[in-house]
Amino acid sequence: MANLSVNLAGISLQNPTVLASGIMGVSSSSLKFVEENGAGAVTLKSIGPTERPGHKNPTVFAWREGIQNAVGLSNPGIENSIEKITTSVTQLDIPVFGSMFADTIDNFKRVGEKMASTGVAAIEVNLSCPNTEDDFGRMFALDTKMTSDLIKAVKSVVGDIPIFAKLSADSSEIVEVGKAAEAAGADAITAINTISGVVIDINMKRPILTNKVGGVSGPAIKPMGVRAVWNLYNSVKIPIIGTGGINTGEDAIEYIMAGATAIGIGSGVYYRGIDVFKKVTEEMSRFMEENRYKSVEEMRGIAHKAS
Amino acid sequence: MKQIDKPLALPIQKIITESERVKTFVFEYDFPGGPGQFVMCWIPGFDEKPFGIIKKDGEGFRISVAAVGESTKAMHMMEEGDLLGFRGPYGSVFTLPEDGKKIAMVAGGYGMVPLSYLAQEARKKEYEVHLFIGARNKQELLFKEWMAEIGALVHASTDDGSEGYKGFNTDLFKSNAENETYDKVYTVGPEIMEMKIAQICWEKNIPFEVSLERYMKCGFGICGQCSVDPTGWRMCVEGPVIDGEALKKIAEFGKYHRTASGEVQKYPWIKE
């Protein structure tokens, strides 16, 4: 096995695969199950200020190229989640990243402060859920000023814990937003969140999801994810967790060559099973051995050197 | 045939009224799926819910629905030709024993849906099938006639004594199991009933399988909503059919489940 270890904003990962937020992150047991299946780190499902049941089903469906969801940030609220997060941190041997969302900067601070007390290795700030506009208004990640204000505010309450800004390709300004997040003190960027879409069932004559609009993930969005990482890599110095449509080791390496330090896997759990983390790392290792790469670092951003 | 993960709109071919509360919806489409598996049924404008399927010989498939909530009441208002959306089948299937040909099934309420399908398959392979059906009253004893037709031995029990044994089917099964030897037992129903059957089977060392119901969202193993403690097994992938030995590892069985938000909710019989 090739050496797959990476350093992500000061956090060392045995391999660069990170469970993306929103997948399998409801309980510490399900996260442990992901660890057993080879993940380098896990991200919890986003936690907000209060309990939310999320949208009514249908909330998720899939087809060959993509998954669409509008789960609607279902979560038990930060107060009910502290124990669960602490348990996850204790029970898992790999780094556990928290994830949080809120409607206002004050609520983000409130959730962030509490989450910081749980021992998570980092906190991902979900600035870009595409499925809660009716409840929360436009996503923060569509605006550089809002992103900057929010990151600064969160940074002020979480102490030394690294924070990751999760960005959206729904914004044509993703690079500007990324630069704003970096300037405001973000320690890393997660790119990208799901991309907003609509899928209509023509026999039912209506969108499938109850929320009508929902985030698309999976192979359908991979080129857009790689593009976001590609452009961000040219403009920011902080590491990037490349996420969007990674199912294979080859997909992961593509993101790394575009400039990602670590890679997020979510929909891959659907396309290749819960052991997708093992499969991806094995495939990465095989590619690296065949092509004599000694480290992941050696491949990072390499595609930018092409003339 | 492969799993369908994007809802497939299908017209209702036939509606059968089973009782005051239950209707069966029959579809022509030959949907894949075995006994114990479920489909996610999209009721447009209302909800999407998991239902166990039955594939009767010469039919596509059918689901039986009790009108208990807003969306299932809406289903009861539907007519033949109306559309419902289906994806699946999801989850694990029941397995018949390789050694021995005598099996028992303990069904509470709508647990008869997956178990009747299993009974049909077991009878085709000439298993001796004992069915312990429990319901509130005679009218709610689902599929009794069909089960008798295929040659399953029906041991009915009702809360009000309107048919068969008056009392719980768990008690009826317990006394029956004192004298009978079963090669495998299957149970589906309210979790408190499943718990009692599991206890009996563990004590008597009878192999058994249980179907464990948890709140479902995606159905295909990514959202983590239906993962159980402490194993993390997803009831839509590793479950809902769980082997009796594996069940010992699921500490939350009979104790609590998770609501749509992911919050833990204890069962009413569990004291602080």
Interface residues (C-beta under 8 A of the other chain):
Chain A: G22 I23 M24 G25 V26 S27 S29 S30 L31 K32 F33 V34 K45 E51 R52 P53 G54 K56 N57 P58 T59 V60 F61 A62 W63 I67 N69 V71 S74 N75 P76 G77 N80 V199 D201 N203 M204 R206 I208 T210 G266 S267 V269 Y270 G273 I274
Chain B: D5 K6 P7 A9 M40 W42 P44 G45 F46 D47 E48 K49 L83 G85 R87 M216 K217 C218 G219 F220 G221 I222 C223 G224 Q225 S227 V228 D229 P230 T231 G232 W233 R234 V237 R258 T259 A260 S261 G262 E263
